[in-house]
Amino acid sequence: MANREHLALLKAGAVRWIEWRNKNPQIEPDLGAANLQGDNLRGANLQGVNLRRVNLSNALLVRANLSGADLSSANLYKAFLIEANLSAANFSVANLSGAILTQADLSHANLIGADLSQVDLRGAAIADANLIGTDLRGANLRDADLGAAKLMRTNLSFANLIEANLIAADLSEASLYEAEVLGAYLYKTDLYKANLNKAHLTGAYLLRANLSEADLSQTDLSWTNLRSANLAGANLRRANLRGADLRGANLSGVNLHEAIMPDGSKHD
């Protein structure tokens, strides 16, 4: 349960809260399981605060500082976290469904098992974050920085990853079913056994990416850079490879049945 004194100070307003925190830097605020639904916490300093199981649904947290905070199992359904500092925060098993996180900093954050379905993460910094098993169905990640992020077994079905940075990210066994990945940067990205069925990757940069045993059936790979990519054992049945650069790519054991080849011809 939340510390009543700490909760009262937060409810008293941003000025009172900031003054108290500045005067008492040795105190670690405890707001665990507090009901802050719909509260205006714009710009609040909640750095390192215990917010486990807190209800922040529909709360206004624009430009708030939540870096290093513990938000495990918290409810942030449709919360407004625009330009918020969430670096190194713990969101494990938290509900962020429908939240607005445009331009937010989630670098090094722990989002294992969190629900981020339908979230708006446009332009967000998510580099080096842990998103293993996270639900990102229908999420908008356009222009987001996911460099070196851990996305193993993550559900990115129907997600918007247009021009996102996924350089050296680990997407092994992730689902990108019908995801929009046009013009994305996937240099050295690990997509081992990933589901890219019907995904759109036109113009994506896949140089040296690992796509071994991936499901790329009916995937649009037109004009992609697949130079030196590992496609061993991948399923490219009915995939569109028109204009793709496959120089140096490993195509051993690849299923190209009915695929459109780089020169526009159809493979038998």
C-alpha angles and dihedrals in degrees: 000000000000120000103255094217093050092047092049091051091051092048089050090072143268097286095052091044094050092047091051093047092049091050094045107039091152093063118090106211116230115208097152115157092000119154106237096151111160093355121152105240097154110165093357119162104233096150112157093355123151104246098156113156091357119156108233097152111152089000120151108238100156110162091353119155110235097151112150092004121144108237097157112154089002122149111234096157109166092348118162108238100158111164090351120158105238098154115151090358120147112238098158111158089354123148111237096153112153093003121150110234103158112160090358121151110236097155113149090002121149110234099158110158093354123148108239097155114151092003121153107232099157111160092357122153106235099153116150091004122147109238099157109159092357120156108234098157111159092358120156107231098157111156090358120149109234096157112161091353119155107239102157112157090357118155108233097157112154090000123149109236097157110158091349120155109242097155111157091352118149110235097157112156090359121143117237095163109170090347120160105237100156115157093357122154110240101160109161089351115160110231097159110163090350119158108238095156110157092354119150113232102157109162094002119154107235100159109160092352119156109237097155113153090357121149105241096157113149088359119150105233096157115152092359123148105238097159112154090355118152108237097158111153093358122149110235097161109157091354120153110237097161109152093358118149107232099165110146093001119146106239099167113143093001119156105226097164110154091351120150105239127218092265091053096255121130118242116229 
